[in-house]
């Protein structure tokens, strides 16, 4: 974990960054939509090629690659849904 991630993680729910995000939910929504879109494209790429890699770089083919692709697409759709909710509902 990088030092900036550690620093933000150690500040807790009352940190200035979290307060700012609570005051500006559209920014949080846009971040979630961006992450969701990346996950959707990664999942669709897994489904198209039939190959996926884990965080250690090991390559998987077949059923596990297909399952990983479907899971990434579903999580991406959920992240986009959360982002839209934060933008419109606040």
N, C-alpha and C positions, 0 to 999 in steps of 0.2 A: 504494500500500500504506500502510495507516495505521501510526502509530508503534508501537502495541502489537504488530501483526503483525511489523513489522520487528524489534522487540526480541526477540520469541519466536523468530523465525527465525534470528537471529544467535547465540543462546545455544548451539545445537548439541544433540547427543543427550544430553549430561550436564547439561542445564539442570534446575533444580528442578521446572519444570512437567512435563518429560518423565519425570523420576524419579517424580513423584507419579502420573502417568498409568500408568506401569509397575507401580506398587504397587496401583493401583485400576483394573483392566481393565474393570470394569463401567461406569465413567463413560465410558471411551473407547468401549465398545460402545453405550451409550445415545446418545452423540453421533453415532456412525456410523449408527445406526438412524434418528435424527431427520433427518439429511441424506438418507438413503435414502428415507424417506417423502416428504420434500419433492420429491425428484427424480421419484419415481413419480407423484405428483400432477401435477407440471408436465408430465411426459411424457404422461400420460393426457389432460390438458387440450389438449396439442398435437394428439393423435390425434383428440379429440372435435371440436375447432374447425377443424382443418386449417390453423392459422396458428401460426407461432412467431416469436420475435424473437431476434436475437443480442445480444451484450453491448453493441453500439453502438446498439441500438434499431431496426435495420433489420428490416422485416417480411418473412417468407418464407411462401409458400403452396405447396400441392401436394406433390410428391415429397420435397423437402428438409424440409418441415415434418413429414411423416410419418416420414422417416428420423430426424429429430431427436427426435421423440416416442418412437420405438422405442428409440433409443440412450439416452435419459434414463431410460426404464423399466428397461432392462437394467442400467445403472449403478446405479440406485436399488436394484434387487434385489440386486446384488452388494454394495453398501454395507450393506444390511440383513443379508445373510448374514455379512459380516465382523463386524458388530456382535453378532450372535448367537454367533458363534464366540468373540469376545473375552469375552462375558458367561459362557458356559458352560465354555470351555476355559481361560480365564485368559490 
